[in-house]
Each structure stands twice: as structure tokens, then as C-alpha cells.
């Protein structure tokens, strides 16, 4: 992976990005996220705010594809995350994140948004690095994660009302924290139709 791998990438909410050897480093600004709250509030705890301001470094993909990348960060503040995302527009999108949760864990977390967002914590992960994958077959999608980049386990299977061509790429977020760097390496985006979307292959 090198800078040429991202020649066709563009920004929504541009941020600082640089390459260091084989790693793309994107800065997450303070108080940055993609989340469309449904109006729920809480007397205790912290719920995600309605924000669409996190840096999204994306390209366009048409038809079926598989995108994967290895992500890591320092997990300083609650909801800090490095993410992958698929997007039709501000109202239709989904992301898979490696996140510092409000339960003080490092976990793979998914959010699927059709005008309002849900929020689903997946497995807790030891350490600060994990692989994330998204696969598309028609209007069906799956999120997977891996500890070694070889064996991928399903996080989420869902559908979105999207067109043939959508935005796909990387998100750096810090919804309630002071921001920081998010690291991405071993990025691939391949146009292909997988045989088993739940298995991710």
C-alpha cells in the first residue's frame, strides 16, 4: 500500500493525512463523528450526538466489491474510532469501527443509518489493532473483522437502499474527545461478487 493506492480518493470533511512507510495516518478532529440520533436522551451516561462532521476519505465503487483494511489507534477518549464506511448520501450510510466504547472496552462496533442511526457493539478485542472488511452484493452488505487478516468473522449483515455507485472509504472519528491520529494499512478494494456474504468470501 502506498500513496498511489489513494489517487482517486476525495474528502468529505477534509482533515490532515500523511503516509509513513506503508501506513496512511488520518487526523480525527475533536468532536467529530457520523451519527444521526433518533432523539433518544439519557439521564445518565453519554449518548452519541447528531453529527456528520468526521473526516471521510473516500472513492466511488460500482457494483459488488470487497474492501478491507487494518486499523489502529490509541483509544484515548470514549467513542474514539478508526472506521470503514459505505455511503449513498448523508441519510443512507453504514460504518464499521474499531472503537473505545462507553463500557471501557476496545470493540468492533457497527452503525447502519437509514435517516436515523442504530448502534451495535460487537466483540471486544484485546490490543489496539484489528482488520475491518465490508462486502457488497447488490443492496446487501456485510461487515467482518479479523485479528490476523486471514480469518474474518461476521459483525453485521444488513441492506441499504443504495444506487449502483456509492462512496466507500475510511473515517477517523472522535465524537466527544479531543481528537487524535487513526492509522490505516494494508488497504484493498476489489470489484468482485463473493459467494457467501455472511462468510465474507
Buried (B, 14 or more C-beta within 10 A) or exposed (E): BEEEBBEEBEEBBEBEBEBEEEBBBBBBBEBBBBBBBEEEEEEEEEEBEEBBBBBBBBBEBEEBBBBBBBBBBEBEBBBBBBBBBBBBEEEBBBBBBBBBBBEEBBBBBBBBBBEBBBBEBBBEBEEBBBBBBBBBBEEBBBBBBBBEEEEBBBBBBBEBEBEEEBBBBBBBBBBBBEBBBBBBBEBEBEEEEBEEBEEBE
